[in-house]
Amino acid sequence: MTQEPASAARKIVAIQLLRAGAALTVAAVHLAFAFADHLGAGLGIGSTWDGAREGQAAVMLFFIISGYVMVEAARGRFGTPGARGEFWRRRFIRIMPPYWIATLLLAGVLVVIFRRPVDAGQVARSLALVPEWPTDGRLRPLLFLWVGWTLIYEMAFYFVFGLFLPLPRGRAIMAVSGVLALVIAAGTRVPPADPLLFAVTRPLPVMFVAGMGLALWRGQGGAVPVWLRWAMLAALVPAVLVVGEPAEYTASDWHYLLWAGLPALLIAGGVLGGPLSLPRPEWINRAGDASYALYLLHLPVAWFWLWFWGRLPFFDPGPWDYLASALAASIAASWLFHTRIERPMLLALNRRFAAPHSGEELHRKTP
């Protein structure tokens, strides 16, 4: 960490670093504990660690980043006529088409390769971000492509954020925060009946508010002292040791938020709290650009790799071989998807349905 003046480029690189790290963490955790540990003798690391906290903290970090980047990306758009509709169109284009493709890829892999029946109704509802309760009784509304549950929160946040874009920036952020607070407060009286209503009234949007507040403060010239940023990162250790796992972390309650959200807040504060000089920024930007593709595609790739990897020469069919090769395949597939499909598709859709503006680069790099 350095004390040199912050620049927009450096702030983007720091965000890209967090995005890439969060996506890689989610992919590695899922590949390790949802796929590899069911192969052979398992990973051999005992049953006390399942990667749940790391994966959930990475998701909370995504939410903080989204709040931060929306404030930065909308700079100059607050109070602008027509900003609301354009913002909604751009966010829909950025999030939904890649998600649809990944969902259909997963369905195709399961049907064509594994000959597993797929409920077309469930897939259709998932494409519309309408979740269902899982069959194991957990309080976690899920979609067919199950990492997509986070997109319910993302899209709800973008909807509320867009509502108040016609206001000046400070008032808009306060209004967004107030609406999210009211929704969360209402959630204390929402029984776990409808999975969509239950999901959008959980306290998780507090992370978006934290990201918006950090971006607003940094935009006004605020900066956390370097020593305190290092202290935040060092505080990860006691935060992990002191806050125990919730009885049912999938319920996404306040205990969950402390358990998974506190580490994410400490990381975000340490990295985004002031100027940060990073080596090889072009590599970090590329990794950040492909992070959404990695987040979505690692599940269909993981299923495909279960079938394909044992047919590769020089690979012993063990869990660690699967984990290493599936992670490498997921990263490679994500980069190809981003460069060959996602980026050209988004550029074409934005040219057709959303006018370009000065925040294009930041919009392009949000999760």
C-alpha positions in Angstrom: 0.0 0.0 0.0 1.3 3.4 -0.9 0.4 7.0 -0.1 0.4 8.4 -3.6 -2.7 10.1 -4.9 -5.6 7.9 -5.9 -6.6 7.7 -9.5 -9.6 6.2 -11.2 -7.4 3.6 -12.9 -6.0 2.4 -9.6 -9.4 2.2 -8.0 -10.6 0.1 -10.8 -7.6 -2.2 -10.6 -8.2 -2.7 -6.8 -11.8 -3.5 -7.5 -10.8 -5.9 -10.3 -8.4 -7.7 -7.8 -11.2 -8.2 -5.4 -13.6 -9.4 -8.0 -11.1 -11.9 -9.4 -10.2 -13.1 -5.9 -13.9 -13.5 -4.9 -14.9 -15.4 -8.0 -11.8 -17.7 -7.8 -12.7 -18.4 -4.1 -16.3 -19.3 -4.9 -15.2 -21.5 -7.8 -12.5 -23.3 -5.8 -14.8 -23.9 -2.8 -17.6 -25.3 -4.9 -15.2 -27.5 -6.9 -13.5 -28.8 -3.8 -16.5 -29.4 -1.5 -19.4 -29.9 -3.9 -17.6 -32.1 -6.4 -14.0 -33.3 -5.6 -14.7 -34.4 -2.0 -17.3 -36.9 -3.3 -14.7 -38.7 -5.4 -12.5 -41.5 -4.3 -11.3 -41.2 -0.7 -12.2 -37.5 -0.6 -9.8 -34.6 -0.2 -8.3 -36.0 3.0 -8.5 -32.8 5.0 -10.9 -33.9 7.6 -14.6 -33.0 8.1 -14.2 -29.8 10.2 -13.7 -27.5 7.2 -16.0 -27.3 4.3 -15.1 -24.0 2.8 -18.6 -22.5 3.6 -17.3 -19.4 5.3 -14.8 -18.6 2.6 -17.4 -19.0 -0.2 -20.0 -16.9 1.7 -17.6 -14.2 2.6 -16.6 -14.0 -1.1 -20.2 -13.4 -2.0 -20.6 -10.7 0.6 -17.5 -9.1 -0.9 -19.2 -9.1 -4.3 -22.1 -7.2 -2.8 -19.8 -4.6 -1.3 -18.1 -4.2 -4.6 -21.4 -3.8 -6.4 -22.5 -1.0 -4.0 -19.1 0.7 -4.4 -18.9 0.5 -8.2 -22.5 1.6 -8.8 -21.7 4.9 -7.0 -18.5 5.3 -9.1 -20.1 4.2 -12.3 -23.1 6.6 -11.9 -20.8 9.6 -11.3 -22.1 12.3 -13.5 -25.4 10.4 -14.1 -27.1 11.4 -10.8 -29.8 14.0 -11.5 -29.6 13.4 -15.2 -32.9 13.0 -17.2 -33.3 9.5 -18.6 -30.6 8.1 -16.4 -33.0 5.7 -14.7 -34.1 3.7 -17.8 -30.6 3.6 -19.2 -29.2 2.3 -16.0 -31.7 -0.4 -15.7 -31.2 -1.5 -19.3 -27.4 -1.6 -18.9 -27.6 -3.6 -15.7 -30.1 -6.1 -17.2 -27.8 -6.6 -20.2 -24.8 -7.0 -18.1 -26.2 -9.6 -15.7 -29.0 -11.6 -17.3 -27.8 -12.8 -20.8 -24.6 -14.4 -19.4 -26.6 -16.0 -16.6 -29.1 -17.4 -19.1 -26.3 -18.9 -21.2 -24.7 -20.5 -18.2 -28.0 -21.9 -17.0 -28.8 -23.5 -20.3 -25.3 -24.9 -20.5 -25.8 -26.6 -17.2 -29.1 -28.0 -18.3 -27.5 -29.2 -21.6 -24.6 -30.9 -19.8 -26.9 -32.7 -17.4 -29.4 -33.9 -20.1 -27.0 -34.7 -23.0 -24.0 -36.1 -21.1 -25.4 -37.5 -17.9 -28.9 -38.4 -19.2 -30.4 -36.8 -16.1 -33.9 -35.4 -16.3 -34.3 -31.7 -16.0 -37.5 -30.0 -14.9 -38.2 -27.5 -17.7 -40.4 -25.5 -15.4 -37.7 -25.1 -12.8 -35.3 -24.0 -15.5 -37.8 -21.5 -16.9 -38.4 -20.1 -13.4 -34.7 -19.9 -12.8 -34.2 -17.9 -16.0 -36.6 -15.4 -14.5 -34.8 -15.4 -11.2 -37.8 -17.0 -9.4 -36.3 -19.3 -6.7 -37.6 -22.4 -5.1 -37.0 -23.9 -1.7 -34.3 -26.7 -1.8 -35.5 -30.2 -1.1 -33.2 -30.6 2.0 -35.3 -28.1 4.0 -32.7 -25.4 4.2 -33.8 -21.7 4.2 -31.9 -20.8 1.1 -34.0 -19.9 -1.9 -32.2 -21.5 -4.9 -32.2 -21.5 -8.6 -31.4 -24.2 -11.1 -27.9 -22.7 -11.5 -27.6 -22.4 -7.8 -24.9 -19.7 -7.7 -27.6 -17.5 -9.3 -29.2 -16.9 -5.9 -26.9 -13.9 -5.5 -28.3 -12.4 -8.6 -31.7 -12.0 -6.9 -30.1 -9.6 -4.5 -28.0 -7.9 -7.2 -31.0 -7.2 -9.5 -33.1 -6.0 -6.6 -30.4 -3.6 -5.5 -30.0 -2.3 -9.1 -33.8 -1.7 -9.3 -33.8 0.3 -6.1 -30.6 2.2 -7.0 -32.0 3.1 -10.4 -35.2 4.5 -8.9 -33.3 7.3 -7.2 -30.8 8.2 -10.0 -32.8 11.3 -10.8 -31.8 12.7 -7.4 -28.4 14.3 -6.5 -25.8 11.8 -5.6 -25.9 12.2 -1.8 -29.7 12.2 -1.6 -29.9 9.3 -4.0 -27.6 7.1 -1.9 -29.5 8.0 1.3 -32.8 7.2 -0.4 -31.5 3.8 -1.6 -30.1 3.0 1.9 -33.4 4.0 3.5 -35.5 1.8 1.2 -33.2 -1.2 1.7 -33.4 -0.6 5.5 -37.2 -0.6 5.3 -37.3 -3.8 3.3 -34.9 -5.5 5.8 -37.0 -4.3 8.7 -40.1 -5.7 7.0 -38.2 -9.0 6.7 -38.3 -9.5 10.4 -42.0 -10.2 10.0 -41.9 -12.2 6.8 -42.3 -15.9 7.4 -40.4 -18.4 5.3 -43.3 -19.1 3.0 -42.6 -17.6 -0.4 -38.9 -18.1 -1.3 -38.6 -14.9 -3.4 -40.1 -12.7 -0.8 -38.1 -14.3 1.9 -34.9 -13.8 -0.1 -35.3 -10.1 -0.8 -36.1 -9.2 2.8 -32.9 -10.8 4.3 -30.3 -8.4 5.8 -27.7 -9.1 3.1 -28.3 -5.7 1.3 -26.4 -4.1 4.2 -23.3 -5.0 2.2 -24.5 -2.9 -0.7 -25.0 0.0 1.6 -21.5 -0.5 3.0 -20.1 -0.4 -0.5 -22.0 2.7 -1.4 -20.9 4.5 1.8 -17.3 3.6 1.2 -17.4 4.9 -2.4 -19.1 8.1 -1.3 -16.6 8.7 1.4 -13.6 8.0 -0.9 -15.1 10.2 -3.6 -15.2 13.1 -1.1 -11.4 12.6 -0.5 -11.6 10.3 2.5 -8.8 7.7 2.9 -8.1 5.2 5.7 -4.5 5.5 7.0 -2.2 2.9 5.7 -1.5 1.4 9.1 -5.3 1.0 9.8 -5.8 -0.7 6.4 -3.1 -3.2 7.3 -4.8 -3.6 10.8 -8.1 -4.3 9.0 -6.6 -7.1 7.1 -4.8 -8.5 10.2 -8.1 -8.4 12.0 -9.4 -11.1 9.7 -7.8 -13.7 12.0 -9.6 -12.7 15.2 -12.8 -12.1 13.3 -12.7 -15.6 11.9 -11.9 -17.1 15.3 -14.3 -15.2 17.4 -17.5 -15.3 15.3 -18.8 -18.8 15.2 -20.8 -20.4 12.4 -24.6 -19.8 12.6 -26.8 -22.7 13.4 -28.2 -22.4 9.9 -26.1 -20.1 7.8 -28.3 -20.6 4.8 -31.0 -18.6 6.6 -29.0 -15.5 5.8 -29.8 -13.8 9.2 -27.9 -11.2 11.2 -25.6 -13.9 12.7 -24.8 -15.0 9.1 -24.0 -11.4 8.2 -21.6 -11.1 11.1 -20.0 -14.5 10.3 -19.6 -13.9 6.5 -20.0 -10.2 6.1 -17.4 -9.0 8.7 -14.5 -10.6 6.9 -15.7 -9.2 3.6 -15.9 -5.7 5.2 -12.4 -5.9 6.6 -11.0 -7.0 3.2 -12.9 -4.2 1.4 -11.8 -1.6 3.8 -8.2 -2.7 3.7 -8.1 -2.8 -0.1 -10.5 0.0 -1.1 -10.0 2.3 1.8 -7.2 4.3 0.1 -4.8 4.3 -2.9 -3.3 1.0 -3.8 -0.4 0.3 -6.1 -0.5 -3.1 -7.7 1.9 -4.8 -10.1 0.8 -6.0 -13.5 -2.5 -4.1 -13.5 -3.3 -5.3 -17.0 -3.3 -8.9 -15.8 -5.5 -8.0 -12.8 -7.9 -6.2 -15.1 -8.2 -9.2 -17.3 -8.9 -11.5 -14.4 -11.5 -9.1 -13.1 -13.1 -8.9 -16.5 -13.6 -12.6 -16.6 -14.7 -13.0 -13.0 -18.4 -13.0 -13.7 -17.9 -15.6 -16.3 -15.9 -17.8 -13.8 -18.6 -17.3 -11.2 -21.3 -18.6 -13.6 -19.5 -21.2 -15.6 -17.6 -23.2 -13.0 -20.7 -25.3 -12.3 -21.4 -26.5 -15.8 -17.7 -26.9 -16.3 -17.5 -29.0 -13.1 -20.2 -31.3 -14.3 -18.7 -31.7 -17.7 -15.3 -32.3 -16.2 -16.7 -35.2 -14.1 -17.3 -36.9 -17.4 -14.3 -35.7 -19.3 -11.4 -35.7 -16.9 -11.2 -39.4 -16.4 -10.7 -39.8 -20.2 -7.6 -37.6 -20.2 -4.2 -39.3 -20.4 -1.8 -38.9 -17.5 -4.5 -38.1 -14.9 -5.0 -40.3 -11.9 -8.8 -40.3 -11.2 -8.5 -38.9 -7.7 -10.1 -35.9 -6.1 -7.1 -33.6 -6.1 -6.4 -34.3 -9.7 -10.0 -33.5 -10.4 -9.9 -30.3 -8.4 -6.7 -28.9 -10.0 -7.8 -29.8 -13.5 -11.4 -28.7 -13.1 -10.3 -25.3 -11.7 -7.9 -24.8 -14.6 -10.6 -25.8 -17.1 -13.0 -23.4 -15.4 -10.6 -20.5 -15.7 -9.8 -21.3 -19.3 -13.4 -21.7 -20.2 -14.3 -18.4 -18.5 -11.7 -16.5 -20.3 -12.7 -17.9 -23.7 -16.4 -17.2 -22.8 -15.6 -13.7 -21.8 -13.5 -12.8 -24.8 -15.4 -14.7 -27.5 -19.0 -14.5 -26.3 -19.7 -12.3 -23.3 -17.9 -9.2 -24.3 -19.0 -9.1 -28.0 -22.5 -9.9 -27.0 -22.7 -7.1 -24.3 -21.2 -4.5 -26.6 -23.7 -5.4 -29.3 -26.7 -5.3 -26.9 -25.5 -2.0 -25.3 -25.2 -0.4 -28.8 -28.7 -1.6 -29.6 -30.5 -0.9 -26.4 -28.4 1.5 -24.2 -26.7 4.7 -25.2 -23.0 4.8 -24.4 -21.8 7.1 -21.6 -18.7 8.0 -19.6 -19.2 5.3 -17.0 -19.1 2.5 -19.6 -15.7 1.1 -18.4 -16.8 0.9 -14.8 -20.2 -0.5 -15.8 -18.4 -3.2 -17.8 -16.3 -4.2 -14.9 -19.0 -4.6 -12.2 -20.1 -8.1 -11.1 
